[in-house]
Amino acid sequence: MEVKKVALITGGSRGIGFGIAKALAKEGYNLAINGVRDEAGCAEALNELRELGAEVLYCQGSIASAADRETIIEKAYSGFGNINILVNNAGIAPRERLDILETTAANYEEVMRTNLEGPFFLTQAIAKKMAHTKQNNHAFEASIVFVTSISATVASINRGEYCISKAGLAMTNLLFAVRLAEFNIPVYEVRPGIISTDMTSKVQEKYDNLFQSGIALQPRWGTPDDVGKAVASLTRGDFPYSTGQVIGVDGGMLIDRL
């Protein structure tokens, strides 16, 4: 009997992360789902993933916490034995949207710990395990995906912390692509545009108007499923010679036009 591959998805119980989880469940992966809510609060989402055929393990914890990162990793590896795919998806917006001339150190530090420091050190720990496994078993398949944002390059002065964190995560993708190349472990960045989630629901009217005025070539909101399909394609191995590359999921929003 073939052993199913395992994906660990941070922030995988809702929003973009849940879209990714559904896509990977349909690809035949078992899933270690990380989130900060207690398991009861995620029960509906976890059961939906199980109905798609995945064995699902919930790994509660905040990736901003070093202790929680250890707990998440321990539970995932204890439950499944190995991790083939790491999807760094969890992220937060600033608690307050403040102009960069007014924002606070507390705002900045909270966003950075979750959006940049957490994924960096989670990836460091899991990449070491992946590399070790790969050295002992060349048939072992592994890859890493960073979910960033168009905010990695598009400046929003009322949430500068978020933009800086995503720009840093884009460089993190490149760093790990370089470092893990010797182990044949590809690393990718998926860069979503305006996606319909809890985070963007607070500014729905603003973006509805922007879509009507032509902000994107494809005049609609992106969906978590759009992002999930991109991640599934990468983890399936459809881009075997493209480590370190950025896959935009933004409806053509960032194409320069005259």
Secondary structure as UniProt FT lines:
FT   STRAND          6..10
FT   TURN            11..13
FT   HELIX           15..26
FT   TURN            27..28
FT   STRAND          30..35
FT   HELIX           39..42
FT   HELIX           43..51
FT   TURN            52..53
FT   STRAND          56..60
FT   TURN            63..64
FT   HELIX           66..80
FT   STRAND          85..88
FT   TURN            100..102
FT   HELIX           105..112
FT   HELIX           113..117
FT   HELIX           118..136
FT   TURN            138..139
FT   STRAND          143..147
FT   HELIX           150..152
FT   TURN            157..158
FT   HELIX           160..180
FT   HELIX           181..183
FT   STRAND          187..192
FT   HELIX           198..201
FT   TURN            202..203
FT   HELIX           204..212
FT   TURN            213..214
FT   HELIX           224..236
FT   TURN            240..241
FT   TURN            243..244
FT   STRAND          246..249
FT   TURN            251..254
//
